[in-house]
Amino acid sequence: MYGVDRLLHRLVRDPRSVGADAVVTGAGSGIGRAFALELARRGGDVVCADIDAERAAETVALIAAETGRSAHAVRCDVADRADVEALVTVVCDVFSGAPTLVVNNAGVGIGGEPVGQVGLDDWDWALGINLWGVIHGCELFAPILRAAGRGGIINVASAAGFAAAPSMGPYNVSKAGVMSLSETLAAELAGSGVGVTVLCPTFVKTNVARDGRITEAGQNLAGRLMELTGTSPQSVAAMTLDAHDLGRLYVLPQLDANVIWRLKRFLPVPYARGLGVLGRFLPAAWATVSSHPTKGPAMAMDFDSMLQKIKDRQWALADIDWDAPGAELIEPELHAKLKPFISDLMWIENVGARGFAAMAKKAPDATLKSIYEHFHAEEQKHANAELALMRRWGMLDDDEIPSPNVNVQLVINWLDRYSDGLSLSFLGTVIPMLEVALDGALIKFITDEVKDPVAQEVFKRINSDESRHLAVDFEVMDMLGHASLRRRTIDFVGGWAQPSLLVGLLTYLPLLNKMRDNIVAMGVDEQRLYSAMKRYRSVGRRSEYTRRLPMFRFVATHGALVTNRDNVAYHAVADSLVTVTNWIPVSLVRRTPTWSRELTYEPTA
């Protein structure tokens, strides 16, 4: 439908959304901010109203930065009629008369408790903002628009207004009221030159669940549904403005909203009974979603708390006394073998850093994005610390940066070119395997065999960081496993349809076998690597949701093949690839990755 509306919109002679004098409530974030930005892109002047004046000012700044147009920020509590009356005065002063478009968007989320347990204060709060806020906007702006004989009103409701899902009473009632008010207003303004549209979305990627009065379990459920099925506020805003210009009353921007609408209209009794069943199981469903499947009834990881913990436990290379005694404790035979070993470990740290940088771009929310950005910086710090150790041990000349082995270099080249195009489910399953198998096995060897106390301190700090990386990695895999079978299948099949991923597979397959050979060359039992790899499979399989991820199964199966030395066929292929890549001159594939420019052995803060 939206594609058709986009085409039809081009035929509209004087669309209201183009060059509009508009006022948007709740413009400080989410759909309201998206409306304000989209109207500005269409050449409009916008008054951005929000109960949070700072957020409204941020939207104004974004409009100026993106479009070069000026806008106006106004603090307004839409539940307070006096505030809305003051807003009307400001709007009419700014536009020297009536606005041409009013977007009554301000709203809050509330849910998680059945009727009878909600509390009247919460009813008053939800209805005051979600319903009375729209009533105030319509009561005060509609007469002005009618008198001008032109303009439009867009009221933001929700599919909840007709879906009537259990444990969302105040929200459902408030949004149903907005729908009824919009229908009434559309009838009253028919023929006046003033159009009315009501937006009824399902899940949109906004902060409404986090900022509202919703139980913790409800927030977890809503947050994950937004991550997995939510539409961007930008697309919803653009779609609604186009529909308004075409004279549509209702806008249902998502497929699920349209399906629910039709079920409710054509099968009202079965629909109501189905909701009754849902109502009985919904609390259990919320508990399932919000619990940590790997640890029984414990709650899922709180990413905000984890982010704070990561920030609290930061360390710098300058915290280490690199000139402390102990470097002489490394025996000459071990010293000769350590340089290529630490060199590969350093570059593997940077493979992880590049992976986390790409994952940050795919993160479903700002908190996880920030976590990945911290992990990216930590992996680079680990690489720098390992360079500093090599410098301490006399392995580097001046500012030398050692070269990786060919297999690591091939992975680096591939990541540098293609990782930003991979989905989170691909990156989020492969990077943990590398961290478990390579960092885990190699760092364990260092801490067991290298007696230098400075190295012991460095790798103790690195190991502490890596433990948090893995905790987040497995939690994200669990989260991704909550996606529908259809979404998981499309993501998996679509990923493997990319030729670049097949190239990546050919670089990844021999890597673990090559690292096995390097470990054996150091005199280490290869079972140490295999034990670390088996940990990836055993930890991941504790969660039923992680087990649902096709890419986890693929990576875990490959790990099982690597650790099974009796699988002659697999190791014949993988070892052949190692042999073939050993023939490739490093100079032929050597390319300094764009993300390694910050590598330095200097103990910087």
N, C-alpha and C positions, 0 to 999 in steps of 0.2 A: 504493500500500500504506500509506503513512504517513497519508494522510487517513482510511483505514479504521481504522487503529490509534488515531488520535486519537478517533474516535467510540467505538470499543470500550473505550478507556481509561476513559471516563466511566462505564462499567458495572461496572468492577472495584470490588469492595466495600472492600478494604483494600489499596490499592496500596503496595508497599514504598517507592516513591520519594517518597511524601508523608509529611512529618514524620519522615524517616529520621534515625537516628544514623549518619552516614556518614563514611568515610575515603576520601580520593582521593589517589592518588600521582601525581606529575607535575602537581600542581595549580597550579604557578606560571605556566603559560602554556597556550595552545592548547586542545586538547580537555579536558585536565584542569581548567583554569580554568573552562571552559564547564560541565563537570559540577558543579563546586563551586557555581558561581553558580545553576545551574538547581535543584540540590537545596535551596539556601537559599531560592530563590523558592517552592519547594513546601513551605516550612515546616520544613526540616530543619536539624539542627546538623551542622557539617562540620569535620573535621580535615583541614587542607590540608597535605599532605606534598610536599616537593620537595627536590632536591639543592641548589638555590639558595634559601637561607633568605629572602633579600630578596624574591624573586619570590613565595614562599609568603605572606609578609607583605602584599605588594601585593594578592594575591587576597583575603586576609582583610579588608583595607581596602575593597576593592570590594564585598564582601558586606555589610559594615556600612553603606556609603554607599547601596547600592541597596535592601537589604531591612531594614536596621535590626537584623539579627540578628548575634550574636557568633559568631565561628569561631576556630579555633586553628591556628597555623602551626607546623610541625615540620620541621626539616631531616632528610632521610633519603635515603641512597644505597641504592636498592633492590637494587643488585648486591651489597651487603654484608649478609650474613645478620644480623650483630649489630645493624646499624642498623634492620633491619626488626623484629627482636625488641624493640628499644627503642621502636619506633613502636607495636607491639602493646600494650606497657605503658602508654604515654601514652593511647592510644585507650580502653583499658579503664578507665583512671582518669577520663578526661574524661566518659565515658558511664556510669560506675559499673557497668560490666558489658560485655556483648558489644555490638558495633555491630550495626546491622541491615542495613547495606549497605557492601560493600567494592568499590571501583573500582580495579583494578590497571591504571593507565593509563600510568605512566612508560615512556617509550621514546625511542629515538634513530634518526636516519636514517643510512644508509650505502649507498653505491653508486657505480657508475661504472667498476668494474674487474671483469673476469671471474675466475672461480674459478682459482686458481693464481697470480694477481697481486695478490690482496687483501692477503695478509699475515696471519699467525696472530694478531698483536697486535690487528688490527682485528676478526678473528673473535671473539676473547675479549671485546673491548669490547662488540661488538654483542650477542652472546649473553648476556653478563653482565647487561646492563640489560634488553634486550627479552624474553629468555626466563627467565633465572634470577631477574630481578626479579619476574616474575609467579609463578614457582614458589615463591619465598619468601613472597609474599603469600598464595598458596593454602595452602601447607603450614602456615603459622602461624595464619591466620584461619579456615580451613575447620573445624578441630576445635572452635573456639570457637562458631562458628555452628551446627554440628551439635549440640553440647551444649545450646545454647539452644533448638534446635528451630524456628528461624525465621531469616529474613534472606535476603540475596542476594549474589551475587558477579558483578561485570561485569568481564570481561577484555578489554582493547583489543588486538586483533590488527590485521590489515590484509588487504585484498584481495590484497596481494602474497603472502600465505600460500598462496593457491591459484592465483593468476595465474602465479607463477614466472617473472617477466620476466627476461631476460638482464641480466648485469652488476649484479645485486642479490643475489648469493648469501647473504651473512650476514643481510641483512634478511629475505629470503624464508624462510630456514630458521628464523629466530627467530620469525617470525609464524606459520609453519606449526606450530611447536611449541606456541605459545599456543593455536591452534585445537584441536590434538589434546588438549592438557591440559584445555581447557574441555569437550570432549566426554566425556573420561574422568571429569572431576569431576561433570558433570551426571548421568552414569549412577550414580556412587557416592553422590550425594546425593539421588537420586530417592526421594521419599516421606519425606524428612527434614524437610520444611518450608523447605528452603534451595534457592533457585533459582539457576541459572547462565545467563549470557548472554555471548556473545562478539561484539564489534563488529568488522566487517571493512569499513572504508571504502576508497575510492580516494583521490582528492585532496581534502584539506580545507585551508582557508586558515590554516595555522599556520607556525611558524618551524622545523619539523622539518628541512627541507632546508638552511636557512641554518646551523642550530646543529649539524648532524651532520657526519660524515666522508664527504663527497661531493665528487667532482671538480668543478672549476669549471664544466665543460660540463654535468655532471649537475645542478648547482644551478640553472643557467640554465634547463635544460629543465623541471625540477620546479617551479621558481618560476613560469614562464610557464604551465605547465599548471594550477597552483593558481590563478593569476590568472584564467585563461580558463574553467576548468571546475570549479574547486574549490567545495565546499559550505562554508558557515560552520560553525565548531565549535559555535556555539549551537544550530543546527538539528539537528546530529548528536547532541549530548548529549540534547536533548529527545526526539528520536525514539528513542534507545536506551533511555532511562528508561521511556518508554511501552511499548516492546516488552518490556522486562524485566518490567514489571508484568503484562503479558499472558502471561508464561511462555514467550516465544520464546527459543530457543537461539541462533540466528544472527540478526544484524542486518546487512543489506547496504543501507546508506542511499541509495545512488545507482544510477541506471539502468545505468551502465557496469559496476558491480560485479555486478549481477544478470545482465547479458549474458555477462560473462566466466565467471561461475559455471556458467551453463547450457552454454556452449560446452565448457568443461572437462569437464563431466559427460557430455554426450551425444555430443561429437565429440572424444574425447581425442587420437586420432592426428593428425587434421588440425590440431587446436589446437597440439599439440607441434611439428609441422612448421612451422606458421606462425610460432611463436616462434623456431624455428631461423633462418628467413629474417630475422625482425626482429633477431635477435642479430647477424647479419652486417652489417645496415645501421644498427644503432642508433648505433655510434660516429660514423658520418657524419651521422646525424640530429642528434646532440648538437652536432657541430661546426657544422652549419648553423644550428641555433637559437641557438648562442652566438656566432656570428660576426656582424659588422656588414655586412649586405647592401649598404650603400651604398659600402663601402670594401674590397671583396674579402675577403681572409682576416682582416682585423683583428677584434679582439674587440669585442663590443657595449659600449655605454657602461656604465661602472660608476657607477650612480646614487649610491652612497655617496661615491665620490670627487668626483663633480660637486657633491654637496651640500656637501662640505667646501670645495671651491673657491669656491662661492657665498658661504659664510660668511666665508672668508678675504678675499674681495674686496669686502666691504661698504664703503659710504661714506655719509657723512651730508651734509646741506645745510650744516651748520656747518663742514665742511671747505673750503667755497668762500668766498673773499674777495669778497663781493657789492658792496663799496664800492670795489674796485680800478678804476683808470682804464680807459677803453675804450668806455663806453656812448656817448660822443659820436661814435664812428666810424660809427654807423648813419646813413645819409643820410636826409634828411627824407622823400623819396618812398618809400623802403623802410619807414621807420618807420610811415607811414600804413597800409600794407598788412599789416604784421606782426601787429597786434593780433588781427584775426579769424583769421589763419593760425595763430598760436601758441595762440589760444583753442581752436580745433578740435583741434589736436595735443594739448593738455592733456587735453581730454575723451576723445580716443581712447585716451590712456594709461589713463584710468580705465575705459574699456570693456574694455581688456585686463586691468586689475586685477580687475574683476568676473568676467570669464571665468575667470581663474586661481583666484579664490575658489571658484567653482562646481566647477572641475576638482579642487580639493583634496578636495572631498567625495566625488568619484568615484574617487580614486586607489586603485590595487589594493594598495598597501603603504604603510607609514609613511614610508619614505624619499622616495618620489615625492610623497606628501602634503606633507611638509615642504618639498620643492623648490617645489611650487606655492604654498605659503604664503609662502615667501620672494619668489617672483616677484610675487605679489599686492602685497606690501609695496613691492617695488622699483618697480612700475608707479605706485603712489601717490606714491612718492618722486619719480619722474620728473615727474609732474604738478605736485607741489609745487615742484620746481626750475624748471619752466617758468613757474609763477606768480611765483616770485621774480625771474625774468628780466624778466617783464612789469612787475613793480614797479620793478625797477632802471631800466628804460627809460621810466618815467613813464607807463605805459599804464593803470594801475589807480589808482583813488581809494581811499585808506584801505585797508579790508580787502575791497574789491570782489572778487567771484568772477565772471568773465565768463560769458556764456551761450554754449552751443554753437549751431551752426546747426540748423535743423529736422530734417534727416536724421540727424545725430548724436544729437539729442535723442530721436527716435523709437526708435533702436537702444538708447539708454540705458534708456528706459522699458520696452522689451520685455525687455532683459536683467535689469533689476531685478525683474521679475515672474516670468519663466519660466526663467531659466538654470539654477536649481538642479534643475529637472526633466529636463534634457537629459543624454544619455549622454556618456561620455568621448569616444566616437568622433565625435560631432557637435561638441562644444566643441573637442576636440583637433585638428580639421581646419580649423575656421573661424577660430579665434583666430590661428593661425600665418599665415593669409592676410592678416589685418588687420595683423599685425606686419610681415610682409614688404612688403606693398603700401603701407601708410600710414606706419608708423614709418620704414620703409626709405627711401621716396621723400622724405618730408617732412624727416626728420633730415638726409638727404644734402643737401637744398637749403639748410638752415640752415648746415651746416658749410662749404658752398661760398660762400654769399652774405653771411653775417653776419660781419663782421670783429671784433666785440667779443671780446677774448680770454677773458673770463669765459664767454660763450656757447660758445666753442670748447671750453673745459675741461668745461663742463657736458655738452655733447652728446658729447664723447669718452667720458665716463663712462657716459652713457646708452647709447651705441652698444655699449660693451663688455658691459653687462648684457644688451642685446637679443641679442647674438650667442650668449650662453649660453641665453637663452630659446629661440631658434630651434633650437639644437643639441638641446635636450631635446624640443622640439616634434616634430621629425622622428624622433627616436629612439622616442618614444611612438607615433607613427603606424606606424612599423615594427613595434613590439611588438603593437599592435592588429591589424595585418594577419596575425599568426600564428593568429588565431582561425579556427575551422572555417568553411567556406562557410555552413553552416546558421546558425551564430551571427551571422556578419556580415550575412546576409540578414535574419534576424529583427530585428536591431538597427536596420538601415536602414529596413525597411518599418514596423516599430513606431514609429520616430521620426517618420516622415512621416505616420503615421496621427494624430498629435496636431494638432488645429487650430491650436494656438499656434505650431507651427513654420511653418505656412503664413503666418501673420501676420508672423512673423519674417522670412520670405523677402521679403515685400513691403517691409519696412523695410531689408533688406540690399541688394536689387538696385540701388536708386538711389544708395546711399551712395558706391560707388566712382566712379560717374559724377559725382556732386556734388563729390567730392574732386578729380577731374580738372578740373572747371570752376574750382575754387578755385586749383589749381596754375597753370592757364593765366592766371588773373587776376593772379597774382603775376609773370607774365612768364616762367614756366618752361615748357619744352617738355614736353608731356604724355607723350612717350616715356619720360621719366624714371620716371613712375609705371608705365608698361607694362613697362619693363625689370625693375622690382622685382617686379611680379606674375608675370612669366615665370619669375623665379627660383624661386618657390614650386613651379611645375609641374616645372621641370627638376630641382630637388633631390629632390623627392618621387619622381619617376619613376626615380631611380637604384636605389631599393629595390623588389625584386619584391613584398615584403610590403606596403609602402605602396600600391603600385599595386592591391593586392587590395581596399583599403578603398573601398566604394561612395561614402562621403561625400568622400573625397579626390578621386575621379574627378569627382564633382559639382562641388566647389569649383574644381578645376583647369579643368574645362570652362567653368564660368562665367567664370573668369579669362581663358580664351582668347577668349570672346565679348567681354569688355570691351576686350581689347587689339586686337581685330580691327575697325578702324574701317570696313572694307568691309562688315561685317555690318549692313546698313541696318535690317533688321527688328528685330534686338535693340536697337540703339541708339535706334530710334524709340520702343520701349516704355520703355526705361530712362530716356531723356531726358524722355519724357512724365511718368513718375513723379516725376522731379526737378522738372519744371514744376508739377505738381499739388501736391507737398509745399511748394514755395515759396509757394503761396497760403495755406498753413495759418499762421495767426498763432502766433508762438512762445508767446505767453501761453496759448494754448489747450492746448498739449501740454507746457508747461513744468512739470516736477515734479522737485523736488530728490531725487535718488536717495538711498536709505538709506545707501549706501556712500561718499558724498562728504563726510561730515561732518568728515573729517580733513584736508580741503583747506585749505591755508594757505600764504601766501607767506613766512611767517617761516622763517628758516634754522635750523630745529630739528635736534637730533641724531637 
